[in-house]
Amino acid sequence: MQELCFSFVSHAQMYEIDNLYGDSIDLKKAEKNEKGEYYGGEKALTLANGTLVNVKETVETFGVLVEYEGNYYVTYPGYLKFSKKNPSGVENTWQDVSERRQHSALGHFWYTLIPYYIILAILLAVGVMLLLLQMVKKFASLESTLLLWIPIGLFAASLLELIGYFTLGDDFIWWCSVDRQGFWPAFITMLPFMLALVIQLGSGVLYKRYQEKKYDVKLSWRSIFIGIAGVPIAIVILVILAICGMKNPVVQDVVSAILILASLAIGFLYALAKNRKVLGNRNGLFFTLFSFVYAAGAVIALIFLAVIIVKLILIVLMWLLAIAGCIFAIAFLSSSDSGSSGGGSSSTTVTYWEDADGNRHTNEADAKAANKRIAERKAGL
């Protein structure tokens, strides 16, 4: 992908403006450096989503040279989507599969908050059902209903998260980006989704423990988590093999598929065998399938929860440091002003002298003269 991204596109391809975070983009004027290479200059014009442009070639700093109405501009390739109006045989040569998914109809759906609110609503409902479950133990029919719908809810939320992550990749939590959303929108949006992720992580554990206590059995899903944890290990093995000289992309894909599927299959089958022994074939399969999807969603949730917490801590810390700096500056300036005022008062404050009757005088001679008159008056002179 990287090699393609910096290669020259020999023929123009039609793309349409498709800003995933807004309704338009800014194009920069195409300039040439001393080597005759294109780069983006000052902002030239704004184009709305859906506007067709011709892509000519890639330029420095991950930009792309486009032609619009006979003029050349530079923009970011992530703002473009391959147009269906291209002639037959013209292919999208520089966007990989993940980028194409982001610009698909499903990608646009995930770049709204609707699917995230759906996940939030499901997980809040699961949390409420878990609370009800503790209160209806004596009502067998209601308890059975809750024990059915709690895993279904967690399964649905985890499945949606997997679809969202598969569609957007690392951009799955675009909604908590301060650069894109601004501080307060990102901060406010983080809070309910952090709560939802905590509910998701805790609910699965509580549901498993409730089942184990109710049926006096020991259910297994540790092997499933171990199997999922084997995925990054498989990736590390691939990296090592690439370093050792295995660079054939077909071989890499085959080896990665074998390693990842084997890791997941071993964990799943081991858990299924143990759960079927204690729950039976149908319930054991249901719980293992639930556990598999829940575990995958939980791993993704843990990763993004950590990212969100770090972002939140950094944001709050930044504001706390700014507030502390302001307080320190005010205190320092106040102290300086107080010190300056104290020094000024010692030199500018008028000194008074009191006579024997308590009257004030602006100089010592007047005070002494007053005291003399007072003394004479008291002596009857």
C-alpha positions as CSV (number, residue, x, y, z in Angstrom):
1,M,0.0,0.0,0.0
2,Q,2.7,2.4,0.9
3,E,4.6,1.8,-2.3
4,L,1.4,2.4,-4.3
5,C,0.6,5.5,-2.3
6,F,3.8,7.2,-3.5
7,S,3.8,5.9,-7.1
8,F,2.8,8.0,-10.1
9,V,-0.7,7.4,-11.4
10,S,-0.2,7.2,-15.1
11,H,-3.8,8.1,-16.0
12,A,-6.4,10.4,-14.5
13,Q,-9.0,8.7,-12.3
14,M,-12.3,10.2,-11.2
15,Y,-12.9,10.6,-7.5
16,E,-15.6,12.4,-5.7
17,I,-15.2,14.6,-2.6
18,D,-16.1,12.5,0.4
19,N,-15.2,14.1,3.7
20,L,-16.1,11.6,6.4
21,Y,-16.2,14.3,9.1
22,G,-18.0,17.1,7.3
23,D,-19.8,18.2,4.1
24,S,-16.9,19.8,2.2
25,I,-13.1,20.1,2.0
26,D,-10.6,22.8,1.3
27,L,-8.3,22.4,-1.7
28,K,-4.8,24.0,-1.7
29,K,-3.3,25.6,-4.7
30,A,-0.8,23.3,-6.5
31,E,2.8,24.7,-6.3
32,K,6.1,23.4,-7.5
33,N,9.3,23.3,-5.6
34,E,12.9,23.7,-7.0
35,K,12.8,20.0,-8.1
36,G,9.6,20.5,-10.0
37,E,7.6,18.4,-7.5
38,Y,4.1,19.5,-6.6
39,Y,3.1,20.5,-3.1
40,G,0.1,22.2,-1.5
41,G,0.3,26.0,-1.2
42,E,-2.4,28.3,0.2
43,K,-6.1,27.5,0.4
44,A,-7.6,28.0,-3.0
45,L,-11.3,26.9,-2.8
46,T,-13.8,24.7,-1.0
47,L,-15.6,21.9,-2.7
48,A,-18.8,20.1,-1.4
49,N,-19.1,16.3,-0.9
50,G,-20.0,14.6,-4.2
51,T,-18.0,17.0,-6.4
52,L,-16.0,15.1,-9.1
53,V,-12.3,15.7,-9.5
54,N,-9.6,14.0,-11.6
55,V,-6.7,12.5,-9.6
56,K,-3.3,12.9,-11.4
57,E,-0.6,11.8,-9.1
58,T,0.5,11.6,-5.4
59,V,2.6,14.4,-4.0
60,E,4.7,14.9,-0.9
61,T,3.3,14.7,2.7
62,F,0.6,12.1,1.8
63,G,-1.2,14.5,-0.6
64,V,-2.7,14.0,-4.0
65,L,-2.7,16.2,-7.0
66,V,-6.2,16.7,-8.5
67,E,-7.6,18.6,-11.4
68,Y,-10.9,20.5,-11.2
69,E,-12.2,22.8,-14.0
70,G,-8.8,22.9,-15.7
71,N,-6.8,23.9,-12.6
72,Y,-4.6,21.8,-10.3
73,Y,-4.9,21.5,-6.5
74,V,-3.6,19.4,-3.7
75,T,-5.7,17.7,-1.0
76,Y,-5.5,14.8,1.4
77,P,-6.5,11.4,-0.3
78,G,-8.6,10.4,2.7
79,Y,-11.1,13.0,1.6
80,L,-11.7,11.3,-1.8
81,K,-13.8,8.3,-2.8
82,F,-13.4,6.3,-6.1
83,S,-16.2,7.3,-8.4
84,K,-18.5,4.8,-10.1
85,K,-18.4,7.0,-13.1
86,N,-14.9,5.8,-14.1
87,P,-14.7,4.0,-17.4
88,S,-14.6,0.2,-17.3
89,G,-11.1,-1.1,-16.5
90,V,-10.0,1.9,-14.4
91,E,-9.2,0.7,-11.0
92,N,-8.6,2.4,-7.6
93,T,-4.9,2.0,-7.4
94,W,-4.0,3.8,-4.2
95,Q,-6.8,3.2,-1.6
96,D,-6.5,-0.1,0.3
97,V,-9.4,-2.3,1.4
98,S,-9.8,-0.6,4.8
99,E,-10.0,2.9,3.2
100,R,-12.6,1.7,0.8
101,R,-14.7,0.3,3.7
102,Q,-14.5,3.7,5.4
103,H,-15.9,5.4,2.4
104,S,-18.7,2.8,1.9
105,A,-22.3,3.3,2.9
106,L,-21.6,1.2,6.0
107,G,-18.6,3.4,6.8
108,H,-20.7,6.5,6.5
109,F,-23.2,5.0,8.9
110,W,-20.4,4.4,11.5
111,Y,-19.2,7.9,11.1
112,T,-22.4,9.0,12.7
113,L,-23.2,8.5,16.4
114,I,-26.3,6.4,15.6
115,P,-24.6,3.0,15.9
116,Y,-22.8,4.1,19.0
117,Y,-26.1,5.2,20.6
118,I,-27.6,1.8,19.7
119,I,-24.7,0.0,21.5
120,L,-25.1,2.4,24.4
121,A,-28.8,1.7,24.7
122,I,-28.2,-2.1,24.5
123,L,-25.6,-2.1,27.2
124,L,-27.6,0.2,29.5
125,A,-30.5,-2.3,29.0
126,V,-28.2,-5.1,29.9
127,G,-27.1,-3.3,33.1
128,V,-30.8,-2.8,34.1
129,M,-31.5,-6.5,33.4
130,L,-28.6,-7.5,35.6
131,L,-30.0,-5.4,38.5
132,L,-33.5,-7.0,38.0
133,L,-31.9,-10.4,38.0
134,Q,-30.8,-9.9,41.6
135,M,-34.4,-9.1,42.5
136,V,-36.4,-11.8,40.7
137,K,-34.7,-15.0,41.8
138,K,-38.0,-16.3,43.2
139,F,-39.8,-15.8,39.8
140,A,-38.4,-18.6,37.7
141,S,-40.0,-17.6,34.4
142,L,-38.8,-14.0,34.6
143,E,-35.4,-15.1,35.7
144,S,-35.2,-17.5,32.7
145,T,-36.2,-14.6,30.4
146,L,-33.5,-12.3,31.8
147,L,-30.9,-15.1,31.6
148,L,-31.7,-15.4,28.0
149,W,-31.7,-11.7,27.0
150,I,-28.7,-10.6,29.0
151,P,-26.3,-12.7,26.8
152,I,-28.2,-11.8,23.7
153,G,-27.8,-8.1,24.5
154,L,-24.0,-8.5,25.2
155,F,-23.7,-10.6,22.0
156,A,-25.4,-7.9,20.0
157,A,-23.3,-5.1,21.4
158,S,-20.1,-7.0,21.0
159,L,-21.0,-8.0,17.4
160,L,-21.8,-4.4,16.6
161,E,-18.4,-3.3,18.0
162,L,-16.7,-6.0,15.9
163,I,-18.5,-4.7,12.7
164,G,-17.6,-1.1,13.6
165,Y,-14.0,-2.0,14.2
166,F,-13.8,-4.0,11.0
167,T,-15.3,-1.1,9.1
168,L,-13.3,1.8,10.6
169,G,-10.3,0.2,12.0
170,D,-8.3,2.5,14.4
171,D,-10.7,5.3,13.6
172,F,-13.5,3.4,15.4
173,I,-13.5,6.0,18.2
174,W,-13.3,9.1,16.0
175,W,-15.9,10.7,18.2
176,C,-13.5,11.3,21.1
177,S,-10.9,13.1,19.1
178,V,-10.3,16.6,20.5
179,D,-8.8,17.7,17.2
180,R,-11.9,16.8,15.3
181,Q,-14.7,17.3,17.8
182,G,-13.3,20.0,20.1
183,F,-12.7,19.7,23.8
184,W,-16.2,19.9,25.3
185,P,-18.0,17.7,22.6
186,A,-15.3,15.1,23.0
187,F,-15.3,15.2,26.8
188,I,-19.1,15.0,27.0
189,T,-19.3,12.2,24.5
190,M,-16.6,10.2,26.3
191,L,-18.5,9.9,29.6
192,P,-21.6,7.8,28.6
193,F,-19.5,5.6,26.4
194,M,-17.0,4.9,29.1
195,L,-19.9,3.9,31.3
196,A,-21.2,1.6,28.6
197,L,-17.8,-0.1,28.1
198,V,-17.5,-0.6,31.9
199,I,-21.0,-2.2,31.9
200,Q,-20.0,-4.4,29.0
201,L,-16.8,-5.6,30.6
202,G,-18.5,-6.2,34.0
203,S,-21.8,-7.7,32.8
204,G,-20.2,-10.7,31.1
205,V,-18.3,-11.6,34.2
206,L,-21.3,-11.2,36.4
207,Y,-23.5,-13.2,34.0
208,K,-21.0,-16.1,34.0
209,R,-20.7,-16.1,37.8
210,Y,-24.5,-16.1,38.2
211,Q,-24.8,-19.1,35.9
212,E,-22.1,-21.0,37.7
213,K,-23.7,-20.3,41.1
214,K,-27.2,-21.1,39.8
215,Y,-26.3,-24.5,38.3
216,D,-23.3,-25.2,40.5
217,V,-21.0,-25.7,37.6
218,K,-17.7,-24.3,36.4
219,L,-17.9,-22.7,33.0
220,S,-14.9,-22.1,30.7
221,W,-14.0,-19.1,28.6
222,R,-10.4,-18.6,29.6
223,S,-9.2,-20.6,26.6
224,I,-11.3,-18.3,24.3
225,F,-9.5,-15.2,25.7
226,I,-6.2,-17.1,25.3
227,G,-7.1,-17.9,21.7
228,I,-7.9,-14.3,20.9
229,A,-4.7,-13.2,22.7
230,G,-2.9,-15.5,20.2
231,V,-3.8,-13.1,17.4
232,P,-1.2,-10.5,18.3
233,I,1.3,-13.3,18.8
234,A,0.6,-14.5,15.3
235,I,1.2,-11.0,14.0
236,V,4.6,-10.9,15.9
237,I,5.5,-14.2,14.3
238,L,4.7,-12.8,10.8
239,V,6.9,-9.7,11.5
240,I,9.8,-12.0,12.5
241,L,9.3,-14.1,9.4
242,A,9.2,-11.0,7.2
243,I,12.5,-9.8,8.8
244,C,14.0,-13.2,8.1
245,G,13.2,-12.9,4.4
246,M,9.6,-14.1,3.9
247,K,8.2,-11.2,2.0
248,N,5.9,-12.9,-0.5
249,P,2.5,-11.3,0.2
250,V,0.6,-14.5,-0.8
251,V,2.6,-16.6,1.6
252,Q,2.2,-14.0,4.3
253,D,-1.5,-14.0,3.9
254,V,-1.7,-17.8,4.0
255,V,0.5,-18.1,7.1
256,S,-1.3,-15.3,8.9
257,A,-4.7,-16.9,8.2
258,I,-3.5,-20.3,9.4
259,L,-1.9,-18.9,12.6
260,I,-4.9,-16.7,13.5
261,L,-7.6,-19.3,12.7
262,A,-5.7,-22.0,14.5
263,S,-5.3,-19.9,17.6
264,L,-9.0,-19.0,17.6
265,A,-10.2,-22.5,16.8
266,I,-8.2,-24.2,19.5
267,G,-9.5,-21.8,22.1
268,F,-13.1,-22.1,20.9
269,L,-13.1,-25.9,20.6
270,Y,-11.5,-26.4,24.0
271,A,-14.1,-24.1,25.7
272,L,-16.9,-25.8,23.8
273,A,-15.8,-29.3,24.9
274,K,-15.8,-28.2,28.6
275,N,-19.1,-26.2,28.4
276,R,-21.0,-29.0,26.7
277,K,-20.1,-31.3,29.6
278,V,-21.7,-29.1,32.2
279,L,-24.5,-27.4,30.2
280,G,-25.4,-30.0,27.5
281,N,-24.9,-29.7,23.7
282,R,-27.3,-26.9,23.0
283,N,-26.7,-24.7,26.0
284,G,-23.0,-25.4,25.9
285,L,-22.8,-24.3,22.2
286,F,-24.9,-21.2,22.9
287,F,-22.7,-20.1,25.9
288,T,-19.5,-20.8,24.0
289,L,-20.7,-18.8,21.0
290,F,-21.7,-16.0,23.2
291,S,-18.4,-16.1,25.1
292,F,-16.4,-16.1,21.8
293,V,-18.1,-12.9,20.5
294,Y,-18.2,-11.3,23.9
295,A,-14.5,-12.0,24.4
296,A,-13.6,-10.5,21.0
297,G,-15.8,-7.4,21.8
298,A,-14.3,-7.2,25.3
299,V,-10.7,-7.1,23.9
300,I,-11.7,-4.3,21.6
301,A,-13.5,-2.5,24.3
302,L,-10.5,-2.8,26.7
303,I,-8.2,-1.4,24.1
304,F,-10.5,1.6,23.3
305,L,-11.3,2.1,27.0
306,A,-7.6,2.4,27.7
307,V,-7.3,4.9,24.8
308,I,-10.3,6.9,26.0
309,I,-9.1,7.0,29.6
310,V,-5.7,8.2,28.4
311,K,-7.3,10.9,26.3
312,L,-9.6,11.8,29.2
313,I,-6.8,12.0,31.7
314,L,-4.6,14.0,29.3
315,I,-7.5,16.4,28.6
316,V,-8.4,16.9,32.2
317,L,-4.7,17.1,33.2
318,M,-4.1,19.8,30.6
319,W,-7.0,21.8,32.0
320,L,-6.0,21.3,35.6
321,L,-2.5,22.4,34.7
322,A,-3.8,25.5,32.9
323,I,-6.1,26.3,35.9
324,A,-3.2,25.7,38.4
325,G,-1.0,28.0,36.2
326,C,-3.6,30.7,36.3
327,I,-4.0,30.5,40.0
328,F,-0.2,30.5,40.5
329,A,0.1,33.5,38.2
330,I,-2.6,35.4,40.0
331,A,-1.1,34.6,43.4
332,F,2.4,35.6,42.2
333,L,1.1,38.9,40.7
334,S,-0.9,39.6,43.8
335,S,2.1,39.0,45.9
336,S,4.2,41.3,43.7
337,D,1.6,44.0,43.8
338,S,1.4,43.7,47.6
339,G,5.1,43.9,47.9
340,S,5.2,47.0,45.6
341,S,2.3,48.6,47.5
342,G,4.1,48.0,50.8
343,G,7.2,49.6,49.6
344,G,5.3,52.6,48.2
345,S,3.3,53.1,51.3
346,S,6.4,53.4,53.4
347,S,7.6,56.3,51.3
348,T,4.4,58.0,50.4
349,T,2.2,57.5,53.5
350,V,1.9,60.8,55.6
351,T,3.2,60.5,59.1
352,Y,1.1,62.1,61.9
353,W,2.1,63.4,65.3
354,E,-0.5,63.4,68.1
355,D,-0.6,66.0,70.9
356,A,-1.7,65.4,74.5
357,D,-5.3,65.8,73.6
358,G,-5.1,63.2,70.8
359,N,-5.2,65.7,67.9
360,R,-3.1,64.9,64.9
361,H,-0.6,67.2,63.3
362,T,1.4,66.8,60.1
363,N,4.7,67.8,61.6
364,E,6.4,67.4,64.9
365,A,6.9,71.2,65.5
366,D,3.1,71.8,65.4
367,A,2.5,68.8,67.8
368,K,5.1,70.3,70.3
369,A,3.5,73.7,70.1
370,A,0.1,72.2,70.7
371,N,1.4,70.2,73.7
372,K,2.9,73.4,75.1
373,R,-0.5,75.2,74.8
374,I,-2.2,72.2,76.4
375,A,0.2,72.2,79.3
376,E,-0.3,76.0,79.8
377,R,-4.0,75.6,79.8
378,K,-3.9,72.8,82.3
379,A,-1.6,74.9,84.5
380,G,-4.1,77.8,84.4
381,L,-1.7,80.1,82.7
